Every structure is written in C-alpha cells, then in structure tokens.
Amino acid sequence: MPRMSHASPQTLRVFEALLAEPARWRYGYDLSRETGLASGTLYPILMRLSGQQLLDTGWEASDEPGRPPRHTYRLTADGVQLATARLAAAAEKARGRAAFVPREA
C-alpha cells in the first residue's frame, strides 16, 4: 500500500465521505456537496489519491443527449485500509487533545 506521511483535514473529509459506502461509485460534484470542499480543493485531492492507487476512477455516460460523461470515484481495497487507519489516527489524536486540560498557574 502506498504510504502517506499524513492526511490533511480536507483529505480526511473525503475519506470519511467515501468510506460511508466504499463500494459505491461517487461523482465529484456529490463529494463536493457532501464534504463542503470547493472543486479547487477537492479535485486535486482526488487526483492525488488516484495517482497513489487509493481510488478507482471511471467514466459514466450521461442519459441526456449532448451532456458529457461524468468522472466517478471509489476507494480501492488499499484506499479503504488507509482511509480507515487515517481516520482512526485523527480520532485518537482529537481524543488526546480533548483529554488535555491545562493546569492553572
């Protein structure tokens, strides 16, 4: 599995959305709406994850004449494994921060 040094908060949002139904093909537009990420943030993340072979990508023809095909995405098996690990690590880190209560001087 390709190794990532860390996952940005934006990448974690993409992982979370894709893990909700890992076998389902998703459109970028739907992912943008679900994650709240603008296309200028989302598509570079999708391209990077695809280049790391963490996403399967495909094209789906439109039912409407004259409308271009749409790009679709879903996690690979390695992508599911890495996304699960990164989200668990982020949750653990957040729990650790929440447990820290600074002492008053």
C-alpha positions as CSV (number, residue, x, y, z in Angstrom):
1,M,0.0,0.0,0.0
2,P,1.3,3.5,-0.8
3,R,2.4,5.4,2.3
4,M,1.2,8.9,3.1
5,S,3.0,10.9,5.7
6,H,-0.2,12.5,6.9
7,A,-3.7,13.3,5.8
8,S,-5.0,16.9,5.7
9,P,-8.3,17.7,7.3
10,Q,-9.7,18.1,3.8
11,T,-8.4,14.7,2.8
12,L,-9.9,13.2,5.9
13,R,-13.3,14.7,4.9
14,V,-13.0,13.0,1.5
15,F,-12.0,9.7,3.2
16,E,-15.0,9.9,5.5
17,A,-17.4,10.5,2.7
18,L,-16.0,7.7,0.6
19,L,-16.0,5.3,3.5
20,A,-19.7,5.8,4.1
21,E,-20.3,3.4,1.1
22,P,-16.9,2.3,-0.1
23,A,-18.2,0.1,-3.0
24,R,-20.4,2.9,-4.4
25,W,-19.2,5.0,-7.3
26,R,-19.3,8.7,-6.5
27,Y,-19.3,11.8,-8.6
28,G,-17.0,14.7,-7.7
29,Y,-20.0,17.1,-7.5
30,D,-21.7,14.9,-4.9
31,L,-18.5,14.6,-2.9
32,S,-18.0,18.4,-3.1
33,R,-21.5,18.9,-1.7
34,E,-21.1,16.3,1.0
35,T,-17.7,17.4,2.2
36,G,-18.2,21.2,1.7
37,L,-15.0,21.3,-0.3
38,A,-14.7,23.6,-3.3
39,S,-13.7,22.0,-6.6
40,G,-10.2,23.6,-6.5
41,T,-9.6,21.7,-3.3
42,L,-11.5,18.5,-3.9
43,Y,-10.2,17.6,-7.4
44,P,-6.5,17.8,-6.6
45,I,-7.1,15.5,-3.6
46,L,-9.0,13.1,-5.9
47,M,-6.2,13.2,-8.5
48,R,-3.5,12.6,-5.8
49,L,-5.4,9.7,-4.3
50,S,-6.0,8.2,-7.7
51,G,-2.3,8.6,-8.6
52,Q,-1.4,6.8,-5.3
53,Q,-3.8,4.0,-6.4
54,L,-6.1,4.6,-3.5
55,L,-9.1,5.4,-5.7
56,D,-10.6,3.6,-8.7
57,T,-11.8,6.0,-11.3
58,G,-14.2,5.6,-14.2
59,W,-16.4,7.5,-16.6
60,E,-20.2,7.2,-16.7
61,A,-22.1,8.2,-19.8
62,S,-24.9,10.6,-19.4
63,D,-28.5,9.6,-20.0
64,E,-29.1,13.1,-21.5
65,P,-28.0,13.7,-25.1
66,G,-25.3,16.2,-25.5
67,R,-24.2,16.0,-21.9
68,P,-20.6,14.9,-21.3
69,P,-19.7,11.7,-19.4
70,R,-19.1,12.1,-15.7
71,H,-16.0,11.1,-13.8
72,T,-16.7,8.7,-10.9
73,Y,-14.6,7.6,-7.9
74,R,-14.5,4.9,-5.2
75,L,-11.9,3.6,-2.8
76,T,-9.7,0.7,-3.7
77,A,-9.1,-2.0,-1.1
78,D,-5.8,-0.2,-0.1
79,G,-7.7,3.0,-0.1
80,V,-10.3,1.6,2.4
81,Q,-7.5,0.3,4.6
82,L,-5.6,3.6,4.6
83,A,-8.7,5.8,5.0
84,T,-9.8,3.7,8.0
85,A,-6.3,4.0,9.6
86,R,-6.0,7.8,8.9
87,L,-9.5,8.5,10.3
88,A,-8.8,6.3,13.4
89,A,-5.5,8.1,14.0
90,A,-7.2,11.5,13.6
91,A,-9.9,10.5,16.1
92,E,-7.3,9.2,18.6
93,K,-5.4,12.5,18.2
94,A,-8.5,14.5,18.8
95,R,-9.4,12.4,21.9
96,G,-5.9,13.1,23.2
97,R,-6.3,16.8,22.8
98,A,-9.7,16.8,24.4
99,A,-8.3,14.9,27.4
100,F,-5.6,17.5,28.0
101,V,-6.7,20.2,30.4
102,P,-4.0,22.8,31.1
103,R,-3.2,23.5,34.7
104,E,-3.7,27.0,36.0
105,A,-0.7,28.7,37.4
